[in-house]
Amino acid sequence: DNPDDRWLLGEILRGRGHTVTACEDAESAWAAYRESHPPLIVLDWVLPEIDGLELCRLIREDDRGPGCVILVVTARASADDLRMVLEAGADDYIPKPLNLPLFEIRLAVAEQRVKNLREQERTRLELEGKTRELETLFQNLDEVIFSIDVSQGELSHVSPAIVELLGVFPEAVMRDRTVWKDFLLPPELRDVEDLAEWMSDKHSLTFEYEALRPDGDTRWVKSTLKPGLSPEGAVIRVDGFVSDLTARRVVEEELSARNQELQTLYRVSEVTLATSDLDKAFQEILKEVGEATAFPVCYLERLDEERDRLVLARAHGLQVPTDGSAEIPLQDTISGLAVEERKPVAVEDARSHPRFRNDFLRRVGLRSYVAFPLLASGKVQGVLTLADTEIREIPLRLLAWGESLANSLASFVERVEAERALRKGEQQALALAGELTQANDELEAFAYSVSHDLRAPLRTMQGFAHALIQEHGEDLPPQAGDFAQRIIASGQEAEELIRDLLFYSRMSFEELQLEEIELGQAVADAHRQVGGDLEERRAVLIAPDEFPTVRAHHTTLVQILANLLSNAVKFVPDEREPE
């Protein structure tokens, strides 16, 4: 309540890093305490109305009071006074007048105590949290934790998970020795009279076994046992936990079945890749499928679309009839339903199915029936069927696997038929190529023959026309001489046409091999070939000094250039000199 002391103490505390709430009486201090619950409280003993010791007692009686450190400032220094301070709940006292070095020491001790209290509170809260977590874990564990008092031969503790595993509440389990022994202990330990002696030299034991629940259901469980020892080393209890392996066993069985199915698909793929013989491949494949699925009867039917029938082609565990009954109308068999719906069809008892009317199949006595259509490129080629004379459950996993297998077989059939068609086409192509080669040879021979035979009369005609002009040119009338000249010119044109025809016939049978050619050399060769025509027309050929190198067939390129030059000369009027 002294403003100077209040200011001095506040400054000292602020200087040590504290946030300070200063109060001038006990009533306002009590209100401030309840609002913020500060960890460090400095009280003056002598205060108006309620004194510091009474306030100290109020704080300590509060729920959160034990968690703070209280220093009482007092001018009283007798032993009784100090005892009263400590009995009121203060942690320490600070004498007046203030000795600042001593006050700093007392504050340092108080601050350390605050840290310790905070650490203790944090540790307590963590411990409580961990305890709650362990309790929750214990309550929610899937594994059953238990403890057996070996001296009494009684189950002393069992976790709530026993309800899920055994279907019985913990209290009922602990009362019924037969129930807990048959479920928590493996068969080899249920009749052990002295469990402590039996476990004395064991560190821990693990068992997997099938246990029977009171409701008649069975579970696969894993039980781990460990002896609990007294300080003297004697076995006084057996602790353990039991976990349900039923789901894992189901998964393991599923994985085992899946692995077998994948191995079967792999072996089927090997067979289909190694051969193009459908009958041989199908016989081996059906045997593999029967072993993998445990279906005693497996057979393949080919679809005859024109007659709406399925023809029994290959079978395992079934004799294929030769009397024509192997051809089954689609409407008389469940396989026909698979063809129509283009998806697997499964029937656990086919005898009552309206589509199971074929006499041959009924005589065989088939009951469970699964049919998979062979689909490839959107077309049904046939059906793979698994059957049994006994009624059996057909799992969805089998339907998915069988569909994959059927698609693989359909692709195999499609590939074999495509290879057959390709081989047939290759044979036809080879035969046609031989015929074309022979025809080309005959055509080339014909072209040579025609060119030779046509030239002979042309030369004769030109020779007589030349002779007529040379020997009788002066006696011939001008028109007759012109006619003779025209005969000679027409003969020359006809010879050129025959020569071009012969060249074309040669080119049409010659494979054009491209090579690097100097274009300038090709132009020079073409120039020499038509040089006479150019000189006759006094044509001027203008060409650059250098040409590029090109890829071409030399003979053809020269002939093309020669034809271009020849045409350029022919189609220039007579009164003009070509360039």
ABEGO torsion letter per residue (X at the ends): XBAAAAAAAAAAAAAAGBBBBBBABAAAAAAAAAAAGBABBBBBABBBEBBAAAAAAAAAABAAAAABBBBBBBABABAAAAAAAAAAGBABBBBOBBBAAAAAAAAAAAAAAAAAAAAAAAAAAAAAAAAAAAAAAAAABABBBBBBBAAAGBBABBBAAAAAAAGBBAAAAAABAAAAAAAABBAAAAABABAAAAAAABABBBBBBBBBBAAGBBBBBBBBBBBBBBAAGBBABBBBBBBBAAAAAAAAAAAAAAAAAAAAAAAAAAAAAABABAAAAAAAAAAAAAAAAGBABBBBBBBBAAAGBBBBABBBGBBBBAAGAABBBAAABAAAAAAAAGBBBBBABAAABAABABAAAAAAGBABBBBBBBBBGGBBAEBBBBBBABBBBBBAAAAAAAAAAAAAAAAAAAAAAAAAAAAAAAAAAAAAAAAAAAAAAAAAAAAAAAAAAAAAAAAAAAAAAAAAAAAAAAABBAAAAAAAAAAAAAAAAAAAAAAAAAAAAAAAABBBBBBBBBAAAAAAAAAAAAAAAAAAAGBBBBBBABBBBBBBBAAAAAAAAAAAAAAAAAABBAABBBX
